[in-house]
């Protein structure tokens, strides 16, 4: 096993360093101890680490920490109160991280959306430990799983699966970033659980970060990460001013023009059933804005007012300090696809995370077009994630539920579930064209559902 083969967050041009035959460059070993010995089963410094000079030890620890460019994240450049400097929730997490860095014990879990500071806290702990001459291993979970897969085909000079798996499981201090971003394959879930479970049983110091609340993780992981005997959980959210993101042209200025008070319920030339459906949609949207839970699905022809109602709900959420993401679905798919390209202002992971974890998500113009399998899968992942997490989501479409089901069967199974939200059908025509259609025959009665 060569030192240069150790997984890293960034490429390095440094020459390979000689590795120890005892620890393979990890810097720690598990020594044979009697069962009643206090160090039984614990990772201990290897002889090579005990014999080296301080400077050499620091350089070695930096190499094996896998921090790469994250060495810039330290406690010295961390704002204790978060981005606005006044957040008690972040201040408590920072204090716990500093104490943990001085004396790692148990588990720390930092949960929060992208930009909340969770990775900075984890990296600062690792950098502080390295600065004290102690080992720390920082791994981004999707990267870790990729390296484990590659280890099955490792050459003699590369780290094998068994070597890397053993190093991660028994690292004196392990920091797992984005534990909820792992691939959904059974193999990936099982390998990750084996690491978590081993460290749980051995009570090895570990730091986790995740975008979702830990209790929403896979049950086996959730029970361990939320075990109060071992773990301290910090939810890094709910502070600061409301944020608004959009894809598809619903600017903040345009959104502000669409309020409940200026929604036209009169609609020239409407039949009674059409007016009733519009009134029912208005009342459903108003109730949802006051208590946003689960799904609100509004179906109706173009221009009937469903986008206005969705925007009015978004304005109420922003007024409460809630983050909002307003996405026109075809544009959202285009942006997700484009965000894979290098050099984009907002990368794919950031954009996908913003959409999934928005305090309120509006999916406007969900159409019957099936799109590519990739687009269908990305959209389903968003819908399924928010369903499981119970995050409030508004959907507007000019398609019937049957038409949507033909193109997005799995999505419809989520958004049409009466236990998770409300379905409203608007049969009123385009509000600007209604006056010219006054002589139309009466439409069928509207369908409403819970």
N, C-alpha and C positions, 0 to 999 in steps of 0.2 A: 504494500500500500504506500503510495507516494503522497507527500504532503500536498503537492499541487493538485491532487485529485479531490481534495476536500471540497464539498459544495460551497459555493460562494455567491454573495449577492452581486458581485461585479467581477469582471475579468481582471486578472492580474498578470503582469509581465515579469514578476519576480521569479528567480530561479527556484527550483525545487530544493527543499531542505532535507537533510538526512533524517530519517525517522527511526524512532526507538524500536527495538525488536520486542520489547515488553508491552508497550502501549500502542504501538503503531502510529505515534504522533498525537494521540488524543491527550496525553499529559496526565491521565489518571488510570488506575487499575483497580480491580477487585481482588484483594489479597485473601489467601486462605486464613480464616480465623475460626476459633471455637464458637459454637453457637451462642454461648453466653458472653462473648466478647462484645464490648460496646460498638466496635467498628465492623461487626459481622454483617456482610452483605452491603456495606457502604463503599462508595467510590473513594479512593485515596490517591494522593499525588504519587505519580510514578517516580522511580529513582532518578530518571532523566530530568524531571522537573525540580526535584529537591537539590540536585547537584549544580544546576545552571546559575549563572549570574543574574542579577536583577534585570538588567537591560535585555539579556537574551530571553529571560522568562516573559517579559512584557511583549517582546516581538512575537514569541511563539504563541502566547495567549491571544494576541490580536489576529494572528493567522487562523487559528482554529476556532475563534469565536464566530466566524461566518458573518460578521457584522458588515463588512464591506463599507459602502458609503454611509451606513448608519452610524459610523463613529462620530458623525457631527451632532448626533442627538445626545445631549448630556443634561445633567441637572442644572449646570451653570447657565445654559441658554433656554431653560424651561421657564415659562411664565407660570408661577405657582397657582394663580387664580384663573388659568385658562386664557383664552384669547382676549377676553374683555377685562381680565385681571381682577374680577370681582365675583368669581364663581366658587362658592363654598364646596360644591360637589367635586370640582376638579382639585381644589386645594387639599381636600381630604385624601384623594387618590395619590397626589404628589407626595404628601407626607408619608403615606403608607409605603410608597415606592422607595423613598429615601431610607426608611427604616429597614426595609427588606434588603436593599443593597448593602447596608452595613452588616446585617446578619440574616442571610436567607433561611427561612424556615416556613414550612407549609406551602400554600399556594396563593397566588394573587391572580385575579381575573379582572381584566379591564374590558368593558363592553361599551360600544358606542359607534355612531356612524362615521363615515370617512371624514377626516379632518378634526375629529374630537380630541386627538392627542394620545390615543391609546398606544400606538406604535412608538411614539416619542418616549413615553414612560417606560415601556418595556426595554427599548434600546438603551435608555439612560441607566437602567439597572445593570444591564450587561456591561456597558462601558465602565461603570463605577467598579464593578467586580474585577474587571481586567486591570483597572488602574490600581487596585489593591493587591494585584498579583495572584488572583484567584481565577479559576476557569469558569467560563460561561459559554453556552452554545445557543446561538440565535438561529431559528429556522422558520422560514415562511412555509406554512403547511403544504400548499400546493407544490412548491418547489421540493420540499422534503419527499413527498410521494413520488414525484418525477425521478428524483435521484435514487429512491429505493427501487423503482421499476428498472432503472438503468443498471442497477447493481447486479441484477440477475445475469447480465451479459458482460460483466466487468472483466478486463484483462488482468494479467498478473500485477500490473503497475497501477491499477485503479482500485478504488474502494469497493469491495464486494457488498452485496446486500446484507450478509450476516454481520460484517464489520460495521457498516453504517448503522444498522438497526440496533446493534449492541451499544454503539457509542451514544446514540440518541436516547435509548431507554435508560442508560445508567449515568448520563452526564451529571456531575455534581450540581449544576444549575442549568436548567433547560428553559428556553423562552420560545414558545410556539405562537407565532403571529398568524392571525386570520384562520383560526381553527375551524370556523364555519365555512370557509371557502374551499374545502376539500372536494375532490371529485365525488360524485354520488355512486360510484361503482362499489359493489360489495367488497371487493379486494381492498380498495382504499379505506372504506369505513372500518374494516376489520384491522388493518395495519395500524391505523390511527388509534383505534380503541386499545389495541395491545400496548401501545406506548403509554397512553393515558392510564390504563388500568395498572400496568406495572409500576408506574411512578406513584399512583394512588396507594397501592398496597405497601410500597416501600417508603411512602411519605417523603419522597425526594422533592426538594425545593423546585418549584415550577411556576412560570408565569405564562398566562394565556391572554390573547386578545381575540375578540370576536365582534362582529357587527351587530349580531342579534343578542337579545338577552339570553344568558346561559340556559335558562329553563326551557328555551325553545329549541335547543340543540337535540340531537338524537338522545333518546331517553337514557341510554347507558352512560353517555358522556355527561348529560345534564345532572344526573344523580351524583356524580363524582365532583364535578366542578362546583356544584352548589352545596356540597357537604360542609356545613358550618364548623365541624370539628377540625377540618383541615384547611378550608378555603375561605378567602375574603373576596367578595365580589363588589366591584365599583362600576356603577352605571354612569357613563360619561355622556349624558345627554340632558336636555331640558333647560339648558342655560343659554343666555345670549338672546339676540333679537331673532325674530322669525326670518327665515330665508325663503326665497322664491326662485325656482328654476323652471325653465320652460323649453320645450322643443316643439317647433311648429308654428311659431308666430304669435302666441298669446302673450304679448309683452305685459309687463306689470302695469303700464299705463292703460292698455286696452282692457286688462282684467278689471281695473278699478272702475271702469265705466259700466260694468255689468253687475248691478246690485239687485237685491230683492225689491227694493222700493221702486225701481224703474222698469220692472218686468211687466209687459203689457198682457193683462189677463182678458182684455175685452175682445181683441181679435175680430176685425170687421168680417161679416159674412159667415161666421161660424155657426154650424148646426149645434143644437143643445148638447148632443153627445160629445162633439169635439170640444166644446167649451168646458164640459165637465171633466174631460180627460186632461185638459190643460190646467184646470183648477186643482185636480188631484195631484198632478205632477208638481205644481207649485207648493202645495201643502206638504207633500212628501219631502221635497228638497229643503223646505224651511225646517221641518222637524229633524231632518238629517244634519243640517248645519248646526242646530242647537245641541245635538248629541250624536256626533259621527261615530258609528260603529259598523263594522263589516262592510258590506257592499251596497251601493245604490246604483241600479242599472236603469237608465232611461233610454227607451227606444222610441223612435219617431222619425218622420220624414225630415229632409234637410230644411232648415230654417224654422222649425216649429218652436224653438226656444230652449231646447235641452242644453246647448252649450252655454247659453246665458245663465241658466240655473246652476250648471256645474261651476261656472265662474263665480256666481254669487256665493256658493258654498265655500269656494276657495278663499274669497275675501273674508268671510267670517272666520275661517281657520287662521288666516294671517293675523287677523285682529286679536286672536287669542294667543299669539306668539308661537303658532304651530308652523313647522316647515311645510311647504307645498311644492309639488312638482306637477306641472300641467303639460301633458304630452299629447300631441296629435300622433296617433299610433303609427301611420306610415312613415312619418318623419322620424319618430323615435327609432324605428327599426333601421332606417338609413343612417342615423347618427351612431347607433351601436355598431353597425358594420364598419362605418368610417373610422370609428375610434380605435380600431385595431392598428391603423396606420401609425408608423413612428412619427413623433414630433407633433401630434395633435394636442390642442390646448387642454382637453380633458380626456384622459385615457379611458379605455373600455372599462376597466375595473372600477374606476371612480364613478363613471356615468352609471354603470349598472347598479352600483351600491347606492347612489343617490336615489335612483328610481325605486329600488326595492324597499329602502328604509325611510322614504319620505313620510313625514307626519300625516300628510294627506296626499294621495295620488289621484290625479284625474287622467283617465285614458279616453281621449276624445276621438271620435271617428274610427271606432273599432269596426272594421269592415268584413265583408264576407270573403274577400280575397284570401286564399289560403297562404300565398306567399311561399317562400322556400322552406324546406324542413328546418333549416337553421333559424329562420325568423320565427316560425311557429314554436320551436323549442325555447328560444329566448323569452318570447312573450308568455309562454306557459310557465316558465320558471319564475317570472315576476308575479304572475297571478297566483300560482300555488304558494309561493313564499308568503305573500301578503294574506292569503287565506289562512294558512297555518298560524301566522303571527297575529291574526286578528286586526291588521292595520286598516284603517278606513280608506276606501277606494271608491271613486265614482267612475262609472263607465257610461259613455254616450255613443249611440250607434243609430244609423238610419236603416239597419237591417232588422228583420224579425228574428226572434230567438231560433226559429227553425233554420233560417238562412245562416245565422252565425254558427249553429250547431253543425251544419254540413261542412263548414270550413275549419272550425275550431272546437271540435267535440270535447276535448279535455278541458278547455277553458270554460266552455258553457257549463260543464258539470260543476265547476266551482262557483261561477257568478250567478247561476240560476238556482242554487240551493236555497230553499226558503228558510233554512235554519241559519244562514250566514248573511242575509241581506234582504233588500226590497227590490222588486221589479215593477217598473211603471211603464205603461204603454201610452204614448201621446199620439192621438189620431188627428190632431189639428194640423192644417196645412201650413205651408210657409207663411209667416205672419205678414209679409209684404204682398203676397199674392192672394190672400184670403178674400179680399173684397171683390176680386174678379171671378170668384168661384162660388158666388152666393147661390146660384141655381143648381148646384150639384145635388145629386140624390143623397139622401142621408146615409152616412157610413154605418158599418156594423158597430155594435156596442163595444166599448173599450174593454181590454182585459187587464186586470190588476192582480198582482200577486205579492205575497210575502216570501 
